[in-house]
Amino acid sequence: MNKAERIRFLDALRALLGASHVLSEAHDLAPYATDWRKRYHGKPMAVAMPGDTAQVAEVVQLCATHRVPIVPQGGNTGLVGGATTDASGTELLLSLRRMNRIRDLSTADGVLVAEAGCVLAAVQQAADGAGMLFPLSLAAEGSATVGGVLSTNAGGTAVLRYGNARSLCLGLEVVTPQGQIWNGLSALRKDNTGYDLRDLFIGAEGTLGLITAASLQLFARPAARRTAMALVAHAQDAVDLLQQARGALGAGLTGFELMSAHSLQLVQRHFPRLRLPLELSSPWCVLLELSDNEGEAHAQARLEAVLGLAMEQGRVVDAAVAQTLAQAQAMWALREHIPLAQAQEGLNIKHDIAVPISRMAAFVESTAELVTQALPGARLVVFGHLGDGNLHYNVQAPLGGDAADFLARHQDACNRIVHDAAAACGGSFSAEHGVGQLKLDDLLRYKSPVAVAMMRAIKTALDPQGLMNPGKVLRP
């Protein structure tokens, strides 16, 4: 596109959306041009901010006519560069933040319809206001949007009980790469009428079309919640405790997080106001949450019974059960501040792996040995959702070392060690963060050629011009 064509395109875009909703000056583009981790620095041609689905469709039609690539962006909280343009200045960044309305909420159907730019926390609040629960919860829920969490099939802390974003979505409204609107919003739990088109777009990171709204499943709000922290000596003890808690608590077990002592020590170093309820006398800590339909006393007794038996059996070294909501929130704050503490500590090599729970302890032990042998002095910051087999297996530079230099010199080798180890256990190199542009080579290395060929066939069929979020998920 030459300069004259670019001017004509931007003029048409402004006529469509209004000049105030098309940003093209460098200082206006800056907040949208860099990803959350500040690894990728794009250069959008412009930022377009449509206000409704019809405008999204018209923008896509305009881009198809002018062959302008589109990069969709919600809250810009992704961790793999999936919502960042390249540096060519030829891609349009489509921000969906203006589309932030909750269109409908039915307690009878247990369904809430939200637009793609609606912040996750607002969905939770709307459900709570109706006496119901939307259980998807993650650290970035104050910024992450519905379209983003569905496009990346986000997980969060309650996957153990409620599943990930895909499991919580009943239907979608999508603008296709041709600018057509598919209204697949549904309140149905059952609809066996051909291909499930919804599942094509969930987890596709905007490469097949643009999610503009979603029907989300709501649940009855539990009568009580109880949270506890427990210290364990070995990762296998945590796995055994998980199985024991599942057996005793059933579907009431809604959260089960594993945190290394080192990860919590980082939180203490950088956020000293967050106090641990237990002295870190063991290398591992578990955070459990129980949701109960009978009441606070019943929940307390059930959780204390599980932990008491585990302590008698030597599986748990020490434990603390939150007695108030404030204490429970303080426990979760420790978990949620681990990524923030890592950022304060300096650049680090991040991994978002999934491993079968039965092989998790062996993975943790053997991979620690492999990484520390290859990178003497490296500090392992291991935490995550043990209940669904997802760990954030991160590697920090040696204490006092140059974090940026460590990342530059060792990231590729470290990634290979960790991802190979996960694959050897039947696991995945990306559990909930997606592929984006960060893990393009990993997808080719670990996905079967047959799977990649099918993915390319779907991409070509739906987006023959290749304008939907190019360079993400599949390498061109």
N, C-alpha and C positions, 0 to 999 in steps of 0.2 A: 504494500500500500504506500503510494507516494504522498507527499505533503498535502497536495490538493484533495486527494481522496480521503485522507485522514480528516481534514477540515470538514468535508461534506458529511462524513460519517458522524462526527461529533455534533455538527449542527443538527442533523436529523435526530440524534439521541436527545439533545436538549429540547428540541421541539416536542419530542415524545414524552419526556419525563419532567420537563421544566428545568431551567438552567441551574436552579439551586440543588437539584438532585443529580447533577453530573459534575464530578470533580475532575479537574485536569491540571491544576497547578501543583508544583512539586511539594509545597508545604502541606497541601490538602491531601495528597496521595500518601504521604509518609506513614501515617498510622495504619494504613492498609497494606503497605508494601513489604513489611517484615513479619516473619512468622513468630509465634510465641516464644520459641527457644532462641530466636535471633540467629539462626543458622543460615536462613535464606533471605536475601534482600532482592526483591523483585523491582520491576519498573513498569507499572501498569500504564497502558495508553491513557486510561481514565478509570474512574470508579463510577459505576451506574448504580442508583439506589431506587429501584422500582417500589411502588407503594401497594401493588396488588398483583394477583396472578395474571390478569389480562395484560398489565404492563410488562411483566416478565416475558410473556409470550411474544409481545411486540418487539421487545429488545432482542430476543433470540432470533426472530424472523429477520430483523435488521442486520444482525451479525451474520446470519446465514447468507444473506444477499451480498454482503461486503466481504465475506469469508474472514471474519474477525473471530479469533479464538476467545472463549469465555472461561474465566476462572471464578467459580462461586465461592463466597465467603460468608460465614455466619459470625460467630463470636471470635474467630481467629485464635482459638485455644488449642488447635491441633498440634501434634508433636512430630509430624513427619513431613512437614512442608506441603501438605495437600491443598492448602488454600492460598498459596503464594504464587504470583505470576513469575514468569522468567524475567530476564533483564533486557529483553529486546525492545520493549516499549510498544509491542504490537498486540498485546493481549488486553482484553477488557476485564476488569475485576467487577463482578456483579455482587454487590453487597445486599443481603436480604434483611438487614437489621430493621428496616422500616416496616416490614411485614411481621408485626409482633402481636397480632391480635389472637385472642382465644375466641373462636367462632361459635362454639357450642359446648355444652356440658350436660350430659344426661346421667343422673344417678341410677335411673331404671336400667339403662343399657350398660352403665359402667364405662362410659366413653367420653373422652374430651377431645375436641377438634382444635388444634392449634396451628397457627401459621409457622412457616419455617424459621422466621426470625425471632420467634418467641423464646425468651431466655428460659432455660430449664427450671430455674428457681421459681419463676412466675407460674409455670405449669404445676409445680408442687404446691404452691400457695393456693392456686385456684382449686385444686383437688381438695386440699385441706379445708378450705372455706366451705366446701360442699359436704364435709364430713367423710371424705374418702381419701385414698392414698394413691399417689403416683410414685412408685418406688425407685425409679432410676435416680441414683445419687452419685455424684463424683465431685472431686475437689474444685473443678472449674464451673460448677453449676450456676454460679452467679453471673457468668459470662457466656458459657456454652449455649448454643441455640438448638432448637428442635431439629432443624434441617441438618446441622452439623453432626449431632450425635447419631442421627439415623444414617447419614451418608458414610459415617465411619463405623456404624454398628457398635457404638460405645458400650462399655461394660459397667464399671463402677463397683460399688461395695455391696450391692444386694443381688448380684447375679445368682448366687447360691440358691436363693429362694424364688426369685421372680424372673430370672433370665436376663439376657442383655437387651439392647434397644430393639432388635428384631422381634424378640418375643413379646414386647410390649406394644407393638404397632399392629393395628388391625387393617389399616388402609392408608393410601397415599393419594395426594394430588401432585401431579408431575407435569412439567413442561418439557416436551420432547426436544431433541436437537433441531427439529424442523419448525419449532414454535407452536406446536399443537398442545392442547391441554387435555391430559388424561385425568378424568375425575374418578379415581379409584378409592375415594374416601368411603369407608364402610364401618358399620357397627356390628358386623357379623363375625362370629367366632368360626362359623363353618360356611364355606363357599367353594365347593369342589367343581368349578366350571372351567377347566383348562389350566393353562400355565399360570403360575402365581407371579404375576408381573411385579407385584410389590417387592418381592424378594430380589428382583434384578437390581432395583435402585438402592435398597438398603445395603450399605457397605461398599457401594460402587464409587464413593468419593466424588460424585458429580461428573463422572466420566461418561455416563450413559444418558443423562437428563438431569433436570433441576427439580428437586423436591421443593414444593411451595407450601404444602400443608400436610398434616397427618392426623389420623384418628388413633388416639392413644388409649390403652386399656387402663382402667382404674380398678382399685381393689378396696375392700372394706378396710377401714382404718383399725389397727389393732387397739385393744383396750389398754394394753400396757407394753412397755419395752424395758428391757434390762440389758445393761452393757457391763462387760467384765474384761479385765486383763489378767493374763496368766503367764507365768514364766515357765519355760521348758528348757531342758538341757540339750536336747537334740532335735533336729528337724523331724526325725521319725516320731518323736513324742508328740509333735504338733499334728502330724498326720493321724496318729492313733487317737489323739484327743478329738480331732474332727469326726472320725468315724464313731467314737463313743457319743459325742454330742448329737450327731445325726440320729443315732439310734434312740437316744433318750428324748430328744426334743422334736424330732420329725421336721415338718414344714415350718415350725416355729423358729428354727435356726435361720436367721436372715442375714447374718454376717459372720465371716470367719477370716480374719486377716493375720498374716504372719509378718513379723518385723524383726530384723536382726538388732541386737543390742547396739551395734555400731550406728545403725540408722537413727535410733532414738538418742544416742549420744550427740549426733550432729544437731538434732532438734534442740537438745538442751544447750548446746554451745551457742547456737544462733538465736534461739528464742527462749531465754532463761525464764521468762514469765510462765511458760508452759511446764508445769510440774508433773513429774511421774508419780503415780500412786504407789509404786513399788520400787525398791532399790534394785538396780539392774545386776542381780547376782548370777544370772544365767545368760548364755549367748543368744537366746531367742525369746521372743515375747509374742503372745497371741492375743488378739482382740476379738471377742465374741459378742454378738448381739442376738437377743431372743425377743421375738414378738409374740405376745400372748393375748388370747381372746377372752380371758377370764378376769384378770386384774393384776395390780402391782404385787400383792402378796403372793399370789400363785406363781407369777413369773419369777419373783425373787427365790421362792422355794425350789422351783425346778432348776434354775441356773446354779444355785448353791449346791444342790444335790449332785449335779454333774461334776462340778469342780471339786467337791469334797471327796467323791469316790476316786477321781483321778489323782488327787493328792495322796489318798490312802494307797493307791497302786504305784505310787512313785512316778507317775507320768507328768505331774505338775509339781514344780518346786514351790511356788507361792502364787497367790491369786488375790485380786481385789474386785469386788462387785460394787458398781456405782449405786449409791443410795438415793441420789437426786438426779434430776435432768441436767443440772449444771455439771455434776461430776461425770455423767455420761458424755456430755458435749466436750468436756475437757479431755477425756480419753480419745475421742474421735479426732480432736484437734491435734493431738500428738501424731496420729497416723497421717492426717492430711497435710501436716507441715513438713513431712519428710522431703518431698520434692522441693519445697521452698528452701529448706535448710541446705540441700544439695546445691541449689543455685547460688546460695550465699557462700558456700564453701569453694565454689569454682566450677569450671567446665568439667563434665564427666561423660563417660561413655555409657549411654543408656540402652537397655534392652527390655523389650516387652514380650516375654516368651510365655508359651503355654506348654505344659507337660502333664501327662496323665497323673492324677493325684497319687496313684499307687507307686509311681516312679519318682516322685518329687524329692524325697529325702536322698535317694541315690544321686539324683541330678545335682542337688545342692552341694553334696559332699565332693563328688568327683570333679565338678566344674570349678569349685573353689581351688582345688589342687592344681588343675590345669592352668587357671588364670594366674595364680600366684607364682607358679613355676615360670611362666612366660614373662610375667611382669612383676619382678620382685618389689615388695613394698606397696603394691597396689592395695587400695582399701575397697572392700566389697560392701556395697550398700544394697542389701537385699530386703525387699518388702513386697507385699502384694496380696492378692486375693486367693489365698490357699484353698478356700472353699470351692472355687471353680478352676483351680489348677493354673492360675495366671500369676506369674511373678515379674516384678520389675527388678531385673538382675543388673544392677548398675555398678560401674567400676570407677573409682575416684583415684586421682593421682596420689602418689606417696605423700605423706605429710611433709609440708614445706617445699614440695616440688612445683614446677611450673605446669599448671593445669592445662593451659592452651597447648604447650609443647607436647605434653603427655597425650592429649587428644589427637593432635596432628600425627604423631609418630606411631601411635599404637592402636588407633581406633579400628582400622581394617582387620588387623590380626586378632584383636580381642573379639570383634563381632564374629569372626569366623569360628573361633573357639566356642563361644557361647551358643551360637546358632547351630553349629555342627552337633554340639552336645544335646541341644533340645531336639533336633531332628533324629538323632540316634535313639532317643527315648520315645519316639513317635509323637513329638511335639511340633510346635509352630514357632516361627521367628517373629510373628506379630499376633498377639492375642486380642488386643483391643485398640491399639493406636492406628492401625491401618498400614498402608504401603506408602502412599503419597509419592514424593520424589526421593525420599531418603532411602527406601528399601527396594528400589526397582531391580537392582542386581540380585538381591536376596530372593525375590519372587522367581526370577529365572533359574536361580541355582537350586531352590528347594521345591518348587512346584513341578509336578510332572509335565513333560512336553505335551501330553494329551490335554491336561487341564489348561495350560497356557494357550494352546491352539483353540480350545473351545471359548476361552475368554476373548481372544482376538476376534473370533467369528461373531460373537455377540456385539462387541464394540463396533465392528465394521457394519453389521446389519443395522444397528440403531443409530450410529453416528458416522455415516459414510464420509463426511467431510473432515472428520477428526477435529471438530471445534470444541468439544466438551472437555474442559480441563485437561488439555494436552500435556503429555509428559508426566502424568500421574498414573499410578498403578501399573500400567503397561508401558514399557519403553517404546517410543514410536519406531 
